[in-house]
Amino acid sequence: MIDARIEVPEVPVRADDLDDASHRLRGRAWAVAPAAQQVVVGWSDLRSRYDAPEAADLVERMAIVEKGSAQTSEAFTRVGEVLDELIDALRLLEKRRAAVVDDSESAMAGGESAGVELSIARLRADIAEVLDQTCRDLGGLAAPPPLPLAADGGAVVPVGPRVTWQMRTEQAASEVLLAPLVEAARGGAGRVRAILAAHPEWAERIRQRPPAARAVRDWWAALPPETRSALTHGAAGVVGALGGVPPLDRVAANRVVAQDRLPTVRREIERLDALLSEGATATLQAERRSALDRLNAERDYLRRVVAGDVQLVLYQPDENRIAEMIGTPGADTRRVLTYVPGTFTSVESFYEGGAQDLAQWLFTQDRGTVAFVWKGADFPGDDGDSGPTEQAVGILEANDQQRARDAGERLARFVQEMQIDPPIAAARQIAGGYSWGLVPVTSSELAGAHYDAVHSFAGAWVPEGWVANGVTTYSHWSYTDFLSMAQDAGLVGSGRNPDVTPGFVSRIYDRPGDYDVRLGSELAPFLDPNGPSLRISTTPFENHQLIVSDRAENRLALDDIRDAVLETKK
């Protein structure tokens, strides 16, 4: 049976009210510009009537008023147009809503509800799409810039409207998307699970087009504790990846996700164990053993998550996305490290350990640190095996500018989501990227992320258009390795490598087996004793991995990195 008053959404904005607002805005737009023009005309002949040094300055300032009024008028006009479009859409949606209510009454009488539930789901989706589009349209409106109307030396008075319509529609959109979950949560976690099982498209829509993090933060904070608990346990996959939900609550939700996934992993382990006793080719048996090793690593990792030894703020293994939080945000948090591992990093890299080793080590050096180890986007070579062919493909992918931009945008969004939490926002912000991991770190700066310090650990390159932020410190730590040799030969980075990019302070450590090779000049390939040289190593791959390891050979570098990242020496 369906209660239409609960399940069928009311259109969240009254079309009549918006219609009235649209007319008022258009009227104001028509009124602002002529009035300002009249004022400017009245001042235009001031210099002929009043011969004084300040006359020219006053006339110039009045011209600025005219310019500001024109910008204000344009903003009001465009907002009116957006509201007109929203009005038309909402009137159609209201007719559909009324029809769904009528259908639900007939269904209740006939005992059939499946078709009505589908209509309700489609109506909700269409309402959310209309509001999302309005958010995008209003989000594209820039408020007129502040105009210097004050006298010299005085405070600048901003002129122009504060466009708050976007914030209001974002809030309405989040309510439409999230309200069904809250309604379901009244029946407990089991009811939420049942609803999402019947309507997986709801969770998928939230995942693909999540509400603004600040709106989610306010929404989550206003929920009663029992509702938050029901959502954490019943919609764990949604809550565990939802920007604006506090990090510790996301950790709790992903603990539920891990607990739910464990039985599936155990069953697959049992199936492969049984297959190993059957006859098969050596190649097939090797593949099964490899898959079994991965599943055993995943099972052990998930057990640690469930036990609370590992904290996940993002866990979407089917999409190859994962992010660990090391430490607990609180009053003692002094710094936050966002660490991005390098090429070939996959979710399995977290299971096996290694991806998070450097961040974990830095945390143990000072518990005032909270570290996030992030792999929330496609990494080069993260979807293949480790054979020569797959490695070659991964290296080619590592030079892809589009991959860099996508990863940078996702990382910037993640950083901003974590900074919703006050202890994290108040701490010193540090970013570190190992190998290709430097690429999304510096790309995230182009996407709006800000760090107090950025550290390159054998970093690959910075994206096109990147320049050092004047208030951020940049450091590059490395040995001579296969990547630095490729960079020096011009094969990687196109000259945008951190050891030669302005802004970075580099520290390259020597290792046994490093030496210089003289390059030829006009006599190439013959050697020129006075020509340039190329620094090479006899252990290039070992050196590349060494910089982020806790091996004894890396102790000097680790001590320097610790002092710089944790600021233990001034």
VEXKOL-615287 format. One line per field, with one value per residue (C-alpha): residue number from 1; residue in one letter; x, y, z. Coordinates in steps of 0.1 Angstrom, whole numbers, plus 2048, in hexadecimal, padded with zeros to 3 digits. Layout:
N
i (NUM, ...);
aa (a, ...);
xx (X, ...);
yy (Y, ...);
zz (Z, ...);
! end
This chain:
570
i (1, 2, 3, 4, 5, 6, 7, 8, 9, 10, 11, 12, 13, 14, 15, 16, 17, 18, 19, 20, 21, 22, 23, 24, 25, 26, 27, 28, 29, 30, 31, 32, 33, 34, 35, 36, 37, 38, 39, 40, 41, 42, 43, 44, 45, 46, 47, 48, 49, 50, 51, 52, 53, 54, 55, 56, 57, 58, 59, 60, 61, 62, 63, 64, 65, 66, 67, 68, 69, 70, 71, 72, 73, 74, 75, 76, 77, 78, 79, 80, 81, 82, 83, 84, 85, 86, 87, 88, 89, 90, 91, 92, 93, 94, 95, 96, 97, 98, 99, 100, 101, 102, 103, 104, 105, 106, 107, 108, 109, 110, 111, 112, 113, 114, 115, 116, 117, 118, 119, 120, 121, 122, 123, 124, 125, 126, 127, 128, 129, 130, 131, 132, 133, 134, 135, 136, 137, 138, 139, 140, 141, 142, 143, 144, 145, 146, 147, 148, 149, 150, 151, 152, 153, 154, 155, 156, 157, 158, 159, 160, 161, 162, 163, 164, 165, 166, 167, 168, 169, 170, 171, 172, 173, 174, 175, 176, 177, 178, 179, 180, 181, 182, 183, 184, 185, 186, 187, 188, 189, 190, 191, 192, 193, 194, 195, 196, 197, 198, 199, 200, 201, 202, 203, 204, 205, 206, 207, 208, 209, 210, 211, 212, 213, 214, 215, 216, 217, 218, 219, 220, 221, 222, 223, 224, 225, 226, 227, 228, 229, 230, 231, 232, 233, 234, 235, 236, 237, 238, 239, 240, 241, 242, 243, 244, 245, 246, 247, 248, 249, 250, 251, 252, 253, 254, 255, 256, 257, 258, 259, 260, 261, 262, 263, 264, 265, 266, 267, 268, 269, 270, 271, 272, 273, 274, 275, 276, 277, 278, 279, 280, 281, 282, 283, 284, 285, 286, 287, 288, 289, 290, 291, 292, 293, 294, 295, 296, 297, 298, 299, 300, 301, 302, 303, 304, 305, 306, 307, 308, 309, 310, 311, 312, 313, 314, 315, 316, 317, 318, 319, 320, 321, 322, 323, 324, 325, 326, 327, 328, 329, 330, 331, 332, 333, 334, 335, 336, 337, 338, 339, 340, 341, 342, 343, 344, 345, 346, 347, 348, 349, 350, 351, 352, 353, 354, 355, 356, 357, 358, 359, 360, 361, 362, 363, 364, 365, 366, 367, 368, 369, 370, 371, 372, 373, 374, 375, 376, 377, 378, 379, 380, 381, 382, 383, 384, 385, 386, 387, 388, 389, 390, 391, 392, 393, 394, 395, 396, 397, 398, 399, 400, 401, 402, 403, 404, 405, 406, 407, 408, 409, 410, 411, 412, 413, 414, 415, 416, 417, 418, 419, 420, 421, 422, 423, 424, 425, 426, 427, 428, 429, 430, 431, 432, 433, 434, 435, 436, 437, 438, 439, 440, 441, 442, 443, 444, 445, 446, 447, 448, 449, 450, 451, 452, 453, 454, 455, 456, 457, 458, 459, 460, 461, 462, 463, 464, 465, 466, 467, 468, 469, 470, 471, 472, 473, 474, 475, 476, 477, 478, 479, 480, 481, 482, 483, 484, 485, 486, 487, 488, 489, 490, 491, 492, 493, 494, 495, 496, 497, 498, 499, 500, 501, 502, 503, 504, 505, 506, 507, 508, 509, 510, 511, 512, 513, 514, 515, 516, 517, 518, 519, 520, 521, 522, 523, 524, 525, 526, 527, 528, 529, 530, 531, 532, 533, 534, 535, 536, 537, 538, 539, 540, 541, 542, 543, 544, 545, 546, 547, 548, 549, 550, 551, 552, 553, 554, 555, 556, 557, 558, 559, 560, 561, 562, 563, 564, 565, 566, 567, 568, 569, 570);
aa (m, i, d, a, r, i, e, v, p, e, v, p, v, r, a, d, d, l, d, d, a, s, h, r, l, r, g, r, a, w, a, v, a, p, a, a, q, q, v, v, v, g, w, s, d, l, r, s, r, y, d, a, p, e, a, a, d, l, v, e, r, m, a, i, v, e, k, g, s, a, q, t, s, e, a, f, t, r, v, g, e, v, l, d, e, l, i, d, a, l, r, l, l, e, k, r, r, a, a, v, v, d, d, s, e, s, a, m, a, g, g, e, s, a, g, v, e, l, s, i, a, r, l, r, a, d, i, a, e, v, l, d, q, t, c, r, d, l, g, g, l, a, a, p, p, p, l, p, l, a, a, d, g, g, a, v, v, p, v, g, p, r, v, t, w, q, m, r, t, e, q, a, a, s, e, v, l, l, a, p, l, v, e, a, a, r, g, g, a, g, r, v, r, a, i, l, a, a, h, p, e, w, a, e, r, i, r, q, r, p, p, a, a, r, a, v, r, d, w, w, a, a, l, p, p, e, t, r, s, a, l, t, h, g, a, a, g, v, v, g, a, l, g, g, v, p, p, l, d, r, v, a, a, n, r, v, v, a, q, d, r, l, p, t, v, r, r, e, i, e, r, l, d, a, l, l, s, e, g, a, t, a, t, l, q, a, e, r, r, s, a, l, d, r, l, n, a, e, r, d, y, l, r, r, v, v, a, g, d, v, q, l, v, l, y, q, p, d, e, n, r, i, a, e, m, i, g, t, p, g, a, d, t, r, r, v, l, t, y, v, p, g, t, f, t, s, v, e, s, f, y, e, g, g, a, q, d, l, a, q, w, l, f, t, q, d, r, g, t, v, a, f, v, w, k, g, a, d, f, p, g, d, d, g, d, s, g, p, t, e, q, a, v, g, i, l, e, a, n, d, q, q, r, a, r, d, a, g, e, r, l, a, r, f, v, q, e, m, q, i, d, p, p, i, a, a, a, r, q, i, a, g, g, y, s, w, g, l, v, p, v, t, s, s, e, l, a, g, a, h, y, d, a, v, h, s, f, a, g, a, w, v, p, e, g, w, v, a, n, g, v, t, t, y, s, h, w, s, y, t, d, f, l, s, m, a, q, d, a, g, l, v, g, s, g, r, n, p, d, v, t, p, g, f, v, s, r, i, y, d, r, p, g, d, y, d, v, r, l, g, s, e, l, a, p, f, l, d, p, n, g, p, s, l, r, i, s, t, t, p, f, e, n, h, q, l, i, v, s, d, r, a, e, n, r, l, a, l, d, d, i, r, d, a, v, l, e, t, k, k);
xx (800, 80D, 807, 809, 80D, 82F, 83D, 833, 849, 83A, 84A, 862, 85D, 83D, 83B, 824, 83E, 85A, 844, 840, 865, 86E, 858, 867, 88A, 883, 873, 891, 8A8, 895, 895, 8BA, 8CB, 8B6, 8B9, 8DE, 8E1, 8CD, 8E5, 903, 8F5, 8EF, 914, 922, 926, 934, 957, 948, 936, 94F, 974, 987, 9A0, 986, 96C, 97C, 97E, 95A, 94E, 963, 953, 930, 938, 941, 91E, 90F, 925, 91B, 8F6, 8F8, 908, 8EE, 8D2, 8E0, 8E2, 8BE, 8B3, 8C4, 8B7, 895, 899, 8A5, 887, 870, 87F, 87B, 857, 84D, 85E, 84E, 82B, 82F, 83D, 820, 807, 81B, 81B, 7F5, 7F1, 808, 7F2, 7D3, 7E4, 7EF, 7CC, 7C0, 7DD, 7D6, 7B2, 7BD, 7DB, 7F4, 811, 82F, 826, 820, 841, 853, 840, 849, 86E, 86E, 85C, 876, 892, 883, 87E, 8A2, 8AD, 89A, 8A9, 8CB, 8C9, 8BD, 8DC, 8F3, 8E3, 8E4, 907, 913, 908, 925, 91D, 929, 94C, 951, 953, 96B, 952, 962, 97A, 99F, 9AB, 988, 977, 96B, 946, 93A, 91E, 907, 8EF, 8F9, 8EC, 8DE, 8C6, 8E0, 8E3, 8BE, 8B9, 8D6, 8C5, 8A4, 8B6, 8C7, 8A6, 896, 8B2, 8B7, 894, 889, 8A6, 89C, 878, 884, 89B, 87C, 878, 89C, 8BA, 8A8, 88E, 8A9, 8BA, 899, 891, 8B3, 8B2, 890, 89D, 8C3, 8BF, 8BB, 8DD, 8ED, 8DF, 8ED, 90E, 910, 903, 907, 8F8, 90F, 925, 91B, 8F6, 8FC, 910, 8F2, 8D9, 8ED, 8F3, 8CD, 8C4, 8BB, 8D6, 8BF, 8B9, 8DF, 8E4, 8C9, 8D9, 8FC, 8F2, 8D7, 8E6, 90B, 916, 906, 910, 934, 93B, 924, 937, 92C, 927, 942, 961, 95B, 937, 944, 95C, 93F, 92B, 948, 94E, 92A, 933, 951, 93D, 923, 93E, 950, 937, 93A, 960, 960, 949, 95F, 97E, 96C, 963, 986, 994, 97E, 989, 9AE, 9A9, 99A, 9AF, 9B8, 9D4, 9F1, 9E8, 9C4, 9D0, 9E8, 9CC, 9B7, 9D3, 9D9, 9B4, 9B3, 9D0, 9BE, 99F, 9B1, 9C2, 9A0, 990, 9AC, 9AA, 984, 988, 99F, 985, 969, 980, 986, 9AB, 9A6, 990, 981, 971, 96B, 967, 959, 96E, 958, 963, 987, 984, 990, 99C, 9AA, 9AA, 9C7, 9C2, 9A4, 99A, 996, 9A2, 9C6, 9C8, 9E3, 9E8, 9D5, 9E9, 9D8, 9EE, 9EA, 9FD, A0A, A06, 9F6, 9E6, 9C5, 9AE, 9C2, 9E1, 9D0, 9C7, 9EB, 9FA, A14, 9FD, 9F9, A1B, A2A, A0A, A08, A2D, A28, A0A, A1E, A37, A1E, 9FA, 9EF, 9ED, 9CF, 9D7, 9C1, 9CE, 9BA, 9B3, 991, 996, 9A4, 9CA, 9E1, 9E4, 9CC, 9B5, 9CE, 9E7, A0C, A1A, A30, A14, 9FE, A1B, A21, 9FC, 9FD, A1B, A0A, 9EB, A01, A07, 9E2, 9D7, 9B2, 9B8, 9CC, 9AF, 995, 9A9, 9B1, 98C, 983, 99F, 996, 972, 97D, 994, 977, 960, 978, 97D, 958, 964, 96F, 98E, 99A, 992, 9A5, 9C5, 9E3, 9DC, 9F8, 9F7, A0F, A11, A27, A31, A12, A00, A0F, 9FA, 9D8, 9E5, 9F1, 9D3, 9BC, 9CC, 9BF, 99D, 99C, 9AD, 9C6, 9E2, 9FB, A16, A1A, A33, A3F, A4C, A5E, A41, A3A, A2F, A17, 9FA, 9F9, 9F1, 9FC, A11, A1D, A06, A18, A0C, A13, A35, A40, A5A, A67, A77, A87, AA3, AB1, A99, A88, A70, A8A, A9F, A81, A79, A9D, A9C, A7C, A66, A4F, A3F, A49, A5F, A44, A56, A58, A7E, A7F, A5D, A5F, A51, A5F, A7D, A8E, AA2, AB1, AC3, AE1, AE2, AFD, AFC, AF3, B0A, B0B, B0C, B1A, B04, B10, B0E, B13, B28, B0C, B0B, B30, B34, B3D, B51, B46, B21, B02, AFE, AE1, ADF, AD6, AD4, ADB, ABC, AA2, A82, A8E, A97, A74, A63, A7D, A72, A51, A5D, A68, A87, AA7, AB7, A9C, AA1, AB3, A98, A7C, A8B, A8C, A69, A5C, A6C, A5D, A3A, A35, A4A, A5D, A7B, A79);
yy (800, 823, 842, 85D, 879, 86A, 859, 872, 891, 8B4, 8CB, 8DD, 901, 912, 91D, 93B, 948, 944, 955, 973, 974, 972, 990, 9A4, 99C, 9A6, 9C6, 9CE, 9C7, 9E1, 9FA, 9F8, A01, A21, A2E, A2B, A3B, A59, A5D, A5B, A74, A8C, A8A, A8B, AB1, AB4, ABE, ADC, AE8, ADF, AE3, AD0, AB3, A9A, AA1, A88, A6D, A72, A70, A50, A40, A48, A37, A18, A1A, A18, 9FA, 9E9, 9EF, 9E0, 9C0, 9BF, 9C3, 9A6, 990, 997, 991, 96F, 964, 96D, 958, 93A, 93D, 93F, 91E, 90F, 91B, 909, 8E9, 8E9, 8EF, 8D0, 8BC, 8C7, 8B9, 898, 897, 89B, 87F, 868, 870, 866, 846, 83D, 83F, 827, 810, 810, 806, 7EA, 7DE, 7E5, 7FC, 7F2, 80A, 827, 822, 824, 844, 853, 84A, 85A, 879, 87D, 87A, 894, 8AC, 8A8, 8AD, 8CD, 8DB, 8CF, 8E2, 901, 8FE, 8FC, 91A, 92F, 922, 931, 954, 967, 984, 9A6, 9AD, 9C5, 9E9, A03, A1D, A27, A44, A3D, A2B, A22, A00, 9F1, 9EE, 9D0, 9D8, 9BF, 9A3, 986, 968, 951, 93E, 923, 91B, 919, 902, 8EC, 8E8, 8DF, 8C6, 8B5, 8B2, 8A1, 889, 880, 883, 85F, 851, 865, 859, 835, 839, 83D, 818, 810, 804, 7E6, 7FC, 811, 7F2, 7E5, 807, 809, 7E5, 7ED, 80E, 80C, 829, 840, 838, 839, 85C, 869, 859, 867, 88A, 88F, 8AE, 8CA, 8C0, 8DF, 8D6, 8B2, 8BE, 8D3, 8B8, 89D, 8B2, 8B9, 894, 883, 86A, 84C, 857, 85B, 838, 829, 839, 82F, 80B, 80A, 820, 81B, 81C, 83E, 84D, 840, 854, 872, 893, 8A8, 88A, 88D, 877, 862, 85B, 851, 839, 82A, 825, 815, 7FD, 7F1, 7EF, 7D9, 7C3, 7BE, 7B6, 79C, 77F, 783, 783, 763, 751, 759, 74D, 72C, 728, 72E, 717, 6FC, 703, 6FF, 6DA, 6D5, 6CE, 6EC, 6FB, 70A, 72C, 72A, 71D, 739, 752, 742, 743, 768, 770, 75C, 770, 790, 785, 779, 79C, 7AD, 797, 79F, 7C4, 7C4, 7B3, 7CF, 7E9, 7D8, 7D6, 7FB, 7F8, 807, 826, 82B, 84B, 83E, 81A, 812, 7F4, 7EE, 810, 80B, 828, 828, 841, 83A, 852, 84C, 85D, 86D, 892, 8A5, 8C3, 8B6, 8B4, 8CC, 8C1, 8AD, 89A, 890, 876, 868, 849, 844, 831, 80E, 815, 802, 7F8, 7D8, 7ED, 7F8, 7D4, 7C9, 7E7, 7FE, 819, 829, 821, 844, 855, 83B, 840, 866, 861, 84D, 869, 882, 878, 89C, 892, 884, 875, 86C, 854, 859, 845, 854, 855, 840, 83C, 833, 80D, 806, 7EF, 7D6, 7BC, 7C3, 7B4, 7C7, 7D0, 7DD, 7F1, 801, 80B, 819, 82F, 83C, 844, 856, 872, 878, 89C, 893, 878, 892, 8AB, 892, 885, 8A9, 8B3, 894, 899, 8BE, 8B4, 899, 8B2, 8CB, 8B0, 8A7, 8CB, 8CD, 8BE, 8DC, 8CB, 8C3, 8E5, 8F6, 8E1, 8E8, 8D9, 8C4, 8AF, 895, 882, 864, 85F, 866, 86F, 892, 897, 897, 8AA, 8C7, 8C4, 8C7, 8E9, 8F3, 8E6, 8FC, 8E9, 8FC, 8ED, 8FD, 8E5, 8CD, 8B1, 89D, 87B, 871, 885, 882, 8A4, 8C1, 8C8, 8E1, 904, 8FC, 917, 916, 927, 943, 939, 914, 904, 8E9, 8CD, 8B1, 892, 877, 860, 85C, 843, 837, 854, 86F, 860, 861, 885, 890, 87F, 893, 874, 87D, 89E, 8B4, 8C9, 8CD, 8B6, 8C1, 8C2, 8DD, 8ED, 910, 90F, 8ED, 8E9, 8C8, 8AF, 892, 878, 864, 83F, 825, 81E, 842, 852, 86C, 864, 87F, 887, 88F, 8B1, 8B7, 898, 881, 864, 86A, 876, 89A, 89D, 8C1, 8BB, 8B6, 896, 87F, 872, 84C, 830, 80B, 805, 81C, 80A, 802, 827, 832, 81D, 825, 849, 83F, 820, 81D, 809, 811, 81E, 839, 845, 866, 86F, 865, 87B, 899, 892, 88F, 8AF, 8C2, 8B3, 8B3, 8D3, 8C3, 8DA, 8FF);
zz (800, 7F8, 80D, 7F1, 80A, 815, 7F6, 7DB, 7DE, 7DF, 7C6, 7DE, 7D0, 7C9, 7A4, 7AD, 7C5, 7AC, 791, 7A7, 7B0, 78B, 783, 7A0, 795, 771, 77D, 792, 775, 760, 77C, 787, 766, 75D, 780, 780, 75E, 76A, 787, 771, 758, 775, 77E, 75B, 759, 77C, 76F, 75C, 77B, 796, 78E, 7A8, 7A9, 7B6, 79B, 782, 79C, 7A6, 782, 77D, 79B, 78F, 76E, 783, 792, 76F, 767, 788, 782, 75F, 76E, 789, 770, 75B, 77A, 783, 760, 75D, 77F, 773, 754, 769, 780, 762, 755, 778, 77A, 75A, 765, 787, 77A, 764, 781, 797, 77D, 77D, 7A3, 7A4, 78B, 7A0, 7BF, 7AC, 79F, 7C2, 7CF, 7B4, 7BC, 7E0, 7D9, 7C1, 7D6, 7BA, 7C2, 7AC, 78F, 7A6, 7B8, 796, 78E, 7AF, 7AA, 787, 795, 7B0, 797, 780, 79C, 7A6, 782, 77F, 79F, 795, 775, 787, 79E, 780, 76F, 78E, 797, 775, 780, 78E, 7A5, 798, 7A5, 7C2, 7B5, 7C4, 7CE, 7EE, 7F1, 7ED, 80C, 817, 818, 7F7, 7F6, 7E1, 7C9, 7BA, 7C5, 7DA, 7C6, 7E0, 7C9, 7C2, 7E7, 7EB, 7CD, 7D8, 7FA, 7E9, 7D2, 7EF, 801, 7E3, 7DE, 803, 811, 806, 81A, 839, 835, 832, 850, 866, 862, 86C, 859, 84B, 83B, 82B, 81D, 80F, 7FE, 7EE, 7E3, 7D2, 7C3, 7BD, 7A5, 7C3, 7D1, 7AF, 7A9, 7C9, 7C1, 79E, 7A6, 7CC, 7DC, 7E7, 805, 819, 814, 81F, 83D, 849, 841, 853, 872, 874, 874, 895, 8A1, 89B, 877, 871, 87F, 869, 84A, 854, 857, 83C, 821, 829, 805, 801, 822, 820, 800, 805, 807, 825, 83C, 857, 851, 870, 866, 843, 854, 868, 848, 835, 852, 84A, 825, 82E, 845, 829, 80F, 824, 81F, 7F9, 7FB, 811, 7F9, 7DB, 7EF, 7F6, 7D1, 7C5, 7E0, 7D2, 7AE, 7B7, 7BD, 79A, 77C, 766, 752, 764, 757, 764, 786, 789, 781, 79C, 7B6, 7AD, 7B1, 7D2, 7DF, 7D7, 7E8, 807, 809, 805, 820, 839, 831, 835, 857, 862, 856, 869, 888, 885, 87E, 85C, 856, 834, 829, 806, 7FB, 7D9, 7CE, 7AF, 7A3, 7AE, 7C8, 7EB, 805, 828, 845, 85D, 87F, 88E, 888, 8A8, 8BD, 8BC, 896, 88B, 867, 84C, 832, 811, 802, 7DE, 7D4, 7B1, 790, 791, 7B3, 7B6, 7D2, 7D5, 7DC, 7FD, 806, 802, 813, 804, 7F6, 818, 828, 827, 834, 850, 85A, 85B, 871, 88A, 88D, 89A, 8A4, 89E, 879, 867, 845, 828, 80E, 7EF, 7D0, 7C6, 7A0, 783, 787, 76B, 768, 784, 771, 763, 76D, 775, 755, 73D, 725, 741, 74F, 72D, 72B, 74E, 746, 727, 73C, 755, 73B, 734, 73B, 73C, 756, 76A, 769, 773, 790, 79B, 79C, 7B0, 7C8, 7CD, 7D4, 7ED, 7FF, 802, 80E, 82A, 833, 83C, 85D, 873, 882, 85F, 852, 86E, 869, 853, 831, 821, 801, 7F5, 7D5, 7CD, 7A8, 793, 7B4, 7B1, 791, 7A2, 7C0, 7AA, 793, 7B2, 7B7, 795, 79F, 7BF, 7DA, 7F0, 804, 81B, 80F, 7F2, 7F2, 7D3, 7DB, 7BA, 7AA, 785, 778, 77C, 764, 749, 756, 779, 78C, 7B0, 7C9, 7DA, 7FC, 7F8, 7FE, 7E5, 7EB, 7D5, 7E4, 7CF, 7C6, 7A3, 795, 775, 776, 77B, 75F, 748, 752, 74C, 72A, 721, 720, 73D, 748, 72A, 741, 75C, 774, 799, 799, 77F, 784, 795, 7B8, 7C2, 7D9, 7D0, 7E4, 7D0, 7E5, 7D9, 7D9, 7D1, 7AC, 7A2, 789, 76D, 748, 730, 713, 6EF, 6DF, 6BA, 6B9, 6C7, 6CC, 6D6, 6FA, 701, 721, 725, 71C, 731, 745, 74F, 772, 771, 78A, 789, 7A0, 790, 79A, 7BD, 7C2, 7B6, 7D1, 7EC, 7F1, 800, 813, 838, 82F, 841, 821, 81F, 843, 83A, 821, 83A, 855, 83E, 831, 855, 85F, 841, 841, 867, 86C, 888, 880, 879);
! end
